[in-house]
């Protein structure tokens, strides 16, 4: 495997976390427009993507395989908790 193939594998591994984080941040900003006026969407998306990437790596380490549904469910759950913490928790200010 060459370096370009390794890069594509890494990007495809991280894509679910980054896409769900971006979509989730935009959806939160749309649904809670008034409540999240002072919270930048970029901060929501970036931190959720980072948390989701960590969960994907932990799922790969624990199960030995990528793409397990339990890993994806844990990723979505952790991203939701992080987004709610940033949006409505003490980290908001």
N, C-alpha and C positions, 0 to 999 in steps of 0.2 A: 504494500500500500504506500502510495506516494504522499507527499505532504498536502497536496490538494485534496486527495481523497480523505485524509485524516481531518482536514478542516471541514469538509462537507459532512462527515460523520459527526463531528462535534456540533456543528450548527443544527443538524437534524435532531440531535439528542436534546439540545436546548430549546428548540423551536416551540414545543408545546407550552413550556413555562413562560416564554416571552410573549407568545401570541395571546394566551389566556390572560396574562397580566395586563396587556394593552387593552384588550377588549373589556376586561373587568373594570379597569380604571375609567374608561370612557362611559361605560354603562352606569357606574356609580355617579360620575359627574352629571350625567343626563337625568338620572332618577332623583338624586338629592341635590339639585341645582343650587337652591338657597343655602342649605346646610353646609355644602362644600365649597362655598364661594372663595374662601381663603386658602383652600388646600389645592396646590398645583397637581394637575393630572400626571405630570412627569414624575413627581415624587411618589405618587401612588403606584404608578406602573413600574418604576425602576425597583422599588423595594419589594413589591410583590414578585417581580421576575427573579430577583435575587433569591428570595425565599423559596420560590418554586424550583429554581435550579438546584438549590441545596437538597430539597426533598427528592428530586429526580436522581441526584448522585447517591443519596442515602438508599433509595430504593434499588438502584443498580448494585450497590455494595451488599445490601442485605439479601436480595433475591438472586443475584448473579445474572439477571437478564434485564434488558430494557423493554419497556412497553407493557409492563404488568398493569392491569386495571386497578389494582390496589394502590400502586404507586401514583397513578394519575388521580385517583380519588383523594389520596392524602395531599397531593400537590394542590388540588382545587380547594380543599379544606384549609390548608395552611395559608394559601393566598387570600382566601376570604377573611380569615382571622387577622392577617397582617393589614389588609385594606381597612377593615373595620377599626382596628387599633389606631391606624394613622388618621382615619377620617373622624372618628368620634371619641377616641381615647385621649389619655393625657399627652400623647405625642403630637396632638394636633397643634398645640400652641408653640 
